[in-house]
Amino acid sequence: MQSMNTTLQNVEPSRTDRTLSKETLKDIPEKKSSRSNTRDPLANITNAKKSAEITKLSSQFDKDLKISKKGKSDDLEEPVPHEDIDKNDFNDPQSVAEFVNQIYEYLMIKEKDRVDCGYMSTQKHITEKMRAILVDWLVEVHRMFKLLPETLFLAVAMIDRYLSMKQISQDTLQLVGITSMLIASKYEEIYAPECNDFVYISDGAYTKQQILTMEQTILNTLNFNITHPSTLHFLRRYSKAGGSDYTLHTVCKYLIELVLIDVKFLKYLPSLIAAASVYLGRAMTGKTPLWTSTLHYYSTYPETVVRECALEMNELLKKSHSSSLKAIRKKYSSPKFGQVAELPLVDL
């Protein structure tokens, strides 16, 4: 873990050139549009089989949705009054307004398959504090590489899932961290950092071959099941439901990243953590009411449930001011993120 304390200020990882010159483009031969040379990957599958597969997938999706809705009708005798936040998006194909609600219902099914928050008790050589130091360091690495927010959340999720399944030594913890970041970068980024960049960022603590070997180990352990609903996915939906401005949304991002440090928050579903961040963020930015019927409808959580998580999140926020783990607070104290980490603390 000693190399994690290495100063990262002067790190400039090699990046693939993101632009192609006109001369380069001229050298690329045009592809002929002849259909005879194009192999149809479904050519050997009959239309009947295609139809059967599509019907099977559709039926499974509908089945999962029905399972997720069981009990909801009993809990809510009357529909929750709400504003239709998608009514102006039907002309925008990227908003997929026709089935965005079904997408989030499906994500709420899949998020239930999560890691046990007490998994660290099964680790003999690493502690919750060591995990917190690793995540704090990875936040700084993520910032230096200028990666997408999704990459950070996916990397931390993979670390927790792997550690819940495998015993590792203290010396291997940082290797698991940088390898998870490498895999997440390949999954989310257009121009991902190279393996050698992670060798450099770890101050040579691990070789390229060690990272590549660990990559195989993690992927095989997770059975190549990488994707998982993250807090960030739900936050974007709830920010829209709450009519959040830039400052409020950035405050919420600050809060959900802060939660990554504390393994105890794994007891909460990602959707609930996102809802709690909106609740606390509205309190910090002076928005009233703290929870609306529209937020209740789209999150499915009543205020009493959200408030419980928000109270614990607020305590974590207060402790972060005196914590030795400063990467997230430093990140959100910068003008780029509106200096939202400098907002005064509140009591809920």
N, C-alpha and C positions, 0 to 999 in steps of 0.2 A: 504493500500500500504506500510505500515511501514515494514512489514515482508520481502518485496522484497529487502530491504537494508541489510538483514542479510548476513554475510560473508559466502561464499560457499566453502571456501578452504578446510575445513576438512570434507566435506560431502562425505561419501562412502555408496551409496545406496546398499541395499541387492540385490544380483544378483543370478539368478538361476545357479546352477553348469552346465557348458557347456559340460562337459565330462561325458561319461558313462564308468565305469570300465568293464573289461572283465567278472568279476564275475556277475555284474548286467545284462549284456547281456545274460549270461547263464541262468538266471532265467526267461527270457522272452520266453514263449512257442512259438514254431513255428506254424504259421497259415497254416491250410490245404488248399491246392489249389483246393479243390473240388468246381466245379462251381455250384453244386446243392444247396450249402449253401449260395451262393452269390446272392443277390437280385439285379437285373438290374433296376436302377431307371427309365429307359425308356421302361420297359417291357410292360406297359399298353398303350404305344403310338404306333400307327401303323406306318409302314414305310412311308405311304403316308403323315401322319401328320408331321413326322420328316422332310421329304423333303420339305413340304410346309413352315415349320418354318424356315428352313435353307434358302430357297429361299427368304422369307420375310426379314430376317436379311440382306442377301446379297444385296437385292434391296434397302433397306434403306441406307446401307453403300454407295452404288454407287450413290444414290440420293444426299446424303450429300456431297459427293465429287464433284458432278456436280455443286451443289449450290456454293461450295467454289471456283470453278474455273470460275464462271461467272464474266465477266469483266476483268479477267486476260489476256485473249487472245486479248482484245481490248487495254490493257495497253502495252503489249509487242508484237509489230508487228513481231519481229524476236526473236528466242530463244536466251537466254543469253548464251554466250560461257562459258563453265565450265569444270572442271576436274571431272571425275567420281570417287568419293571418295569411292565407294563401290565395285570397280572392283576386288579387291583382297580378298573380304570377302565372296565370294559365297561358299567357302568350310567350312565356320564357321557357324554352325547352330544358334549360339547365336546372330549373327549379323543380321539375317533375311534379308539379302541383297535383296532378291527377292521382298519384299514389304515394305521395310523400308520407302521409300518415301511416300507411301500411308498412313502409320501410322502417319507420321508427318503432312501430309495434313489433316488428321482427327483430330489430336490434335489442329491444327490451327482453325478448325471449332469450337471445343468445348471450346477453350479458350475465344471465343467471349462472352460466357455467364459468365460475370464477375461482380464483385461488383462495384457499383458507387463510384467513388473516393470522392464524397461529402457526403457520408453517415454519417460522424461524426457530421454534422450539425444537424442531427435529434436526436442525443443523448443529453439529458438535464444535465446529471450528470458527464459525462466523456469528456475529451478533447483529441486532437491529441497528446499533450505532454504526457498525461497519457498513451495513447496507445504506444507511443515510449518508455517510461520507461518500460512498460510491456514486449515489444518485446526484448529490450536490456537485461532484466533480464532472459528471456526465452533462449536467446542465451547462457548465462552463465550456466543455468540449463542443456541445451542440451549438452554443452561441458563436464560438470561434469558427466553426465550419459553416455557419450561416445556413443551417438546415431548417426544414419545415417543422412546424409545431407537432404535426402528426408523427414525425420520426422519433421525437423524444418520448412521447407517450407509448408508442409501440415498443420502443427499446426497453423501457422500464417494465412494461407488461411482460415481455419475453423473459426478462431477468427473474421476475417473481415466479412465473410459471416454471422456468427451468429449475430454480432453487427449491421449489416445492416438490420436485420429482427426483432431484439428485443431491447427494452429499458432496460438498466441495471443501477444499482447504482455503485458508486465508490468502495464500499466495495466488490462488486461482480466481479469486473474486473479481479483481480488476480485469482479468482476461475475459471472463464472462461478460462483464460490462461493455468493454470496447467491441467485443464480437457481436453482442446484441445490437449495439449501435450501428455496426457495419451492415448487419442483415436488415435492420429497419431502414437504413439509408438506401440499400438496393431496392427495397420494396416500395418506398415512398418517393424518393428523389428522382429527378430527371438526370442530374449530374451528381452522382454519389461520390463521396471521397474514396480514394483508393486504399487498399490494404496497407500500403506503405505509410500512408498518412496516419493511420492508427498506431503503427509501429513507432512513428516519430512522436506522436502526441503522448504515448506512454513512456517516453524517455528511454526507449530501447529495452524496456522490461521484458518484452515478449518479441519473438521473431515472427516473421511473416508466416512461416509454416505452422507455428503454434496457433496463430489466429485462424488460419484456414482449417486446421484440424478441429479446433473448438467450434468453428462454424458448422462443420459436419455433425459434430456431437450434439449441438443444440437443436439443429433442424431434425435430426433423427429422433431425439428425445421428444420433441414436440410433434413428431409425425408430420412435419412440414405444415402444420396448422398454425400459420403465422397471424393472420388477421383476427382481430377481436374488437368489439365495440369499446371505444374509449370515452372518457369524460368530455373530451373536446368535441366529439360528434354530437353529443346531447347538448352541450353548452350553446352551440351555434343555433340550434333549434329553439332553445329556451330564451336566448337573447332576442331572437326575432319575436317570440311570443310576448316578451316583456317590453318590447319597444326600446331596447337598450341603445344608447349612443356609444360613441367610440370609447369614452372614458370608462363607462360602466362595463362594457365588454372586456376592456383591457384589465380592469380590476378583477373581473371573474377569472380571466386567464391566469393572473397572478396567483389567485387563491387555489385554483386547481393544480397548478404546478407546485405550489407550496405543499400541498397534500401528498405529492409523490414522495416526499422525504420520509413521511411517517407511515410505516407499514401497518399500523393499527387501523388506518382508514380503509384497508381492504375489506373490512367488515361491511362497508357501505357499497351499494351498487354504483357504478359510474354515473348512471342517470340521476341518482339521488345526490351525489356529490356535486354534479352540475347544477341541479336545482338549488342546493344549499348555497353554492357560490353566488348565484343570482340573488338569493334572499339577502345574504350578508353584503354583497356588493351594492344593492339598492340602499341598504342602511348606511353604508360608508359614503355614498354619494348623495344622500339626502332625498332619495326617491320615496314617495308614498303612493299607495300603500306598499308594504314590503312584499306582499303576495296577493296576486289578483286571481280572479276566477279564470281568466284566460291562461295564466301560468299553471293553475291547477288542472285545467283541462288537458293541456298539451304535455304536461309532465306526469300526469295521473296522481300526483302527490298532494295531499291536503297540507295546509300550513303547519299543523301540529307535527307532522312527520318531518317536514323540511326544517323546521326550527330546531329540532333536536340535533340534527347533523350540523346545522349552521352554528349552533352554540359551541360545539366541539371544534369546529373549524376556526371560530373566532379565538378560542383559547390557544390554538396552534399559532395563529397569526401574532398574538401578543408575545408568545414565547420566542418567536422568530427574531424579534428585535434584539434580544440578548443572546441569541444562539451564535455559535462559532461557525455555523454553516451559512455563508453569506451570498452564495452564487445567485440564488433566485432573487433575493432582495436587491442585490447590486444590479442585476439585469433590469428589474422593473423600477429602479430609481433613475434610470437613464432617460434623457429627453425623448429617445426613440419610442419609448413605451409610456410617454406622458407622465413620468415620475409618479405613477400611481402608488408605489410602495411608500411614498412619503405622506400619503393621506392619513389624517388622524384616526386613531383607533376609536371604536364605538362599543357600547355595552348594549346587548340585545335584551 
